[in-house]
Amino acid sequence: MTAGGPWPDVAIVGGGIVGTALAADLARRGARVTLFERAGIAAGASGRNQGVVWYPQDAVLGSLYRESLARYRTLPDEVEQELPRGDTAASFRLADEPSGILLVGTDERWLRGRASAIAAANRDFRPAFVDAAALRRLEPSLASDLAAVRLDIGFPVAPAAAAGAFAALARARGAAIVEHAPATVEREAGRAIGVATREGRVAAGAVVVAAGPWTPAIVDPSGAWRPIVASWGVIVELALAEPPVHVLEEAEVDAVIDAGSPPGDAAPVHEVPAGRLGFSLVAHEGRASLGSTFLPEEPDPAAFAPALRDRGARFLPAIAGAATTGLRACARPLARDGRPLVGPVPGVDRLFVAAGHGPWGISTGPASAAHVAALVVGDPDPREPAVRVATDAARFGDP
Ligand SMILES: Cc1cc2nc3c(=O)[nH]c(=O)nc-3n(C[C@H](O)[C@H](O)[C@H](O)COP(=O)(O)OP(=O)(O)OC[C@H]3O[C@@H](n4cnc5c(N)ncnc54)[C@H](O)[C@@H]3O)c2cc1C
């Protein structure tokens, strides 16, 4: 298929943030789109995450974030222009200013060093060391022995809001969204020709797999190609009488997540040791979401709630007395080198992939969706060169 059309029928597998943003982008470009979601829209991490759009410290992911942020800024206008008024499923709006993120810890010397290291890597974060006295003024409910690094980033959002808005836009633009429809890729002579569902086969001119951590199993049912793994997180939702204004994160966990290496290095970036449990909290519109766990297998959320609450109460004592209002688990689609896989799948004509955004998919997924949309319709690759190399879906070899 080449630019100028005729646009292909495109089948998308997966209705998370990436799949829904892609459906909206492709439908805007005139493609006939059908999205197949095995459960409901945003049933995976895209509806169960911690709910903050934030700026990853990795340069490639940072570029995807900036592009996604620009996309989020235009989303409310698109929704307003293209959807009936009062469509609450599509309501999405980022605050004008970030709420700020506090990386909290007890070791002031280490935190000062962390602030300098972050400043050296990216001044956009505007990192500032906050000593214990200043922190008490900033967030009085934090434990009194803590200090912090404040980053001027982070927009809290309802976890499923962005995927819901993109799905509603996609429908308004003529895309079909089929829920409760697990799909597999149909191939013939080295080419993707459509998908198979319980209802039968659906032919398509191109297939995009945007199924988060389940993507490799759909692309390569043999199990040999596994560039993306699941890293499960448990979220405890709390009723906090006086929720913090800032997004809170245990500084040490932030440092582990950012154990980065430059693009092209063999060593993984954004790798958090499996089984790791740390503290993070995002409060938004009366909901406070407490994390974080990084687990290789699907957990029973109830089994992790006490440890998360204990850890959290060490940083924010009010957690000890707060009622639990919800409990959920979901899987981060973690690529082996920390960057998503975006574009054509090597060795299978007309099969594309867009997955592997790890802990940053709400913040970076819309950019990848826009990139793969351009590639599917045969437009020039819109990625800047460093992003193209780092997100090339062929870098882990043929499935
Ligand atoms: C605990 C936790 C907290 C997080 N917090 C944040 C945060 O605050 N900010 C942030 O930016 N990111 C956060 N993330 C990461 C973010 O949620 C993910 O990176 C993002 O949601 C991934 O989106 P996706 O569309 O790639 O995949 P998913 O959301 O996993 O969507 C994939 C979809 O594919 C469907 N599917 C699977 N197999 C099939 C099939 N065979 N047929 C049809 N459909 C199928 C699934 O049901 C699912 O709905 C968090 C993740 C976790 C786990």
The ligand as an SDF file (V2000), in Angstrom:
LIG
                    3D

 53 58  0  0  0  0  0  0  0  0999 V2000
    0.8150   -0.9090   38.0100 C   0  0  0  0  0  0  0  0  0  0  0  0
    1.0750   -0.1070   36.7650 C   0  0  0  0  0  0  0  0  0  0  0  0
    1.0500    1.2740   36.8380 C   0  0  0  0  0  0  0  0  0  0  0  0
    1.3300    2.0270   35.7020 C   0  0  0  0  0  0  0  0  0  0  0  0
    1.2840    3.3730   35.7750 N   0  0  0  0  0  0  0  0  0  0  0  0
    1.5650    4.1220   34.6850 C   0  0  0  0  0  0  0  0  0  0  0  0
    1.5250    5.5320   34.7560 C   0  0  0  0  0  0  0  0  0  0  0  0
    1.1820    6.1210   35.7870 O   0  0  0  0  0  0  0  0  0  0  0  0
    1.8820    6.2440   33.6460 N   0  0  0  0  0  0  0  0  0  0  0  0
    2.2470    5.6270   32.4830 C   0  0  0  0  0  0  0  0  0  0  0  0
    2.5880    6.3100   31.5150 O   0  0  0  0  0  0  0  0  0  0  0  0
    2.2310    4.2800   32.3690 N   0  0  0  0  0  0  0  0  0  0  0  0
    1.9110    3.5220   33.4430 C   0  0  0  0  0  0  0  0  0  0  0  0
    1.9280    2.1650   33.3620 N   0  0  0  0  0  0  0  0  0  0  0  0
    2.2710    1.5490   32.0720 C   0  0  0  0  0  0  0  0  0  0  0  0
    1.0830    1.5780   31.1110 C   0  0  0  0  0  0  0  0  0  0  0  0
   -0.1010    1.2640   31.7990 O   0  0  0  0  0  0  0  0  0  0  0  0
    1.3150    0.5820   29.9580 C   0  0  0  0  0  0  0  0  0  0  0  0
    2.5950    0.7960   29.3870 O   0  0  0  0  0  0  0  0  0  0  0  0
    0.2840    0.7740   28.8690 C   0  0  0  0  0  0  0  0  0  0  0  0
   -1.0250    0.7770   29.4030 O   0  0  0  0  0  0  0  0  0  0  0  0
    0.4160   -0.3140   27.8170 C   0  0  0  0  0  0  0  0  0  0  0  0
   -0.5500   -0.0630   26.8410 O   0  0  0  0  0  0  0  0  0  0  0  0
   -0.7620   -1.0590   25.6270 P   0  0  0  0  0  0  0  0  0  0  0  0
   -1.8510   -0.5180   24.8160 O   0  0  0  0  0  0  0  0  0  0  0  0
    0.5560   -1.3190   24.9710 O   0  0  0  0  0  0  0  0  0  0  0  0
   -1.1350   -2.4510   26.3080 O   0  0  0  0  0  0  0  0  0  0  0  0
   -2.3790   -2.9080   27.2060 P   0  0  0  0  0  0  0  0  0  0  0  0
   -2.9820   -1.8140   27.9850 O   0  0  0  0  0  0  0  0  0  0  0  0
   -1.9170   -4.1190   27.9280 O   0  0  0  0  0  0  0  0  0  0  0  0
   -3.4570   -3.3230   26.1230 O   0  0  0  0  0  0  0  0  0  0  0  0
   -3.3270   -4.4920   25.3760 C   0  0  0  0  0  0  0  0  0  0  0  0
   -4.7360   -5.0310   25.1400 C   0  0  0  0  0  0  0  0  0  0  0  0
   -4.6400   -6.1640   24.2880 O   0  0  0  0  0  0  0  0  0  0  0  0
   -5.6610   -7.0480   24.6540 C   0  0  0  0  0  0  0  0  0  0  0  0
   -5.3500   -8.3680   24.1010 N   0  0  0  0  0  0  0  0  0  0  0  0
   -4.4000   -9.2440   24.5030 C   0  0  0  0  0  0  0  0  0  0  0  0
   -4.4300  -10.3370   23.7310 N   0  0  0  0  0  0  0  0  0  0  0  0
   -5.3980  -10.1520   22.8160 C   0  0  0  0  0  0  0  0  0  0  0  0
   -5.8910  -10.9310   21.7250 C   0  0  0  0  0  0  0  0  0  0  0  0
   -5.3960  -12.1170   21.4160 N   0  0  0  0  0  0  0  0  0  0  0  0
   -6.9050  -10.4300   20.9830 N   0  0  0  0  0  0  0  0  0  0  0  0
   -7.4370   -9.2070   21.2680 C   0  0  0  0  0  0  0  0  0  0  0  0
   -7.0080   -8.4380   22.2900 N   0  0  0  0  0  0  0  0  0  0  0  0
   -5.9890   -8.8970   23.0330 C   0  0  0  0  0  0  0  0  0  0  0  0
   -5.6780   -6.9790   26.1610 C   0  0  0  0  0  0  0  0  0  0  0  0
   -6.9170   -7.4160   26.7010 O   0  0  0  0  0  0  0  0  0  0  0  0
   -5.4160   -5.4920   26.4170 C   0  0  0  0  0  0  0  0  0  0  0  0
   -6.6160   -4.7590   26.5850 O   0  0  0  0  0  0  0  0  0  0  0  0
    1.6220    1.3830   34.4690 C   0  0  0  0  0  0  0  0  0  0  0  0
    1.6010   -0.0080   34.4080 C   0  0  0  0  0  0  0  0  0  0  0  0
    1.3300   -0.7490   35.5390 C   0  0  0  0  0  0  0  0  0  0  0  0
    1.2850   -2.2370   35.4300 C   0  0  0  0  0  0  0  0  0  0  0  0
  1  2  1  0
  2  3  1  0
  2 52  2  0
  3  4  2  0
  4  5  1  0
  4 50  1  0
  5  6  2  0
  6  7  1  0
  6 13  1  0
  7  8  2  0
  7  9  1  0
  9 10  1  0
 10 11  2  0
 10 12  1  0
 12 13  2  0
 13 14  1  0
 14 15  1  0
 14 50  1  0
 15 16  1  0
 16 17  1  0
 16 18  1  0
 18 19  1  0
 18 20  1  0
 20 21  1  0
 20 22  1  0
 22 23  1  0
 23 24  1  0
 24 25  2  0
 24 26  1  0
 24 27  1  0
 27 28  1  0
 28 29  2  0
 28 30  1  0
 28 31  1  0
 31 32  1  0
 32 33  1  0
 33 34  1  0
 33 48  1  0
 34 35  1  0
 35 36  1  0
 35 46  1  0
 36 37  1  0
 36 45  1  0
 37 38  2  0
 38 39  1  0
 39 40  1  0
 39 45  2  0
 40 41  1  0
 40 42  2  0
 42 43  1  0
 43 44  2  0
 44 45  1  0
 46 47  1  0
 46 48  1  0
 48 49  1  0
 50 51  2  0
 51 52  1  0
 52 53  1  0
M  END
$$$$
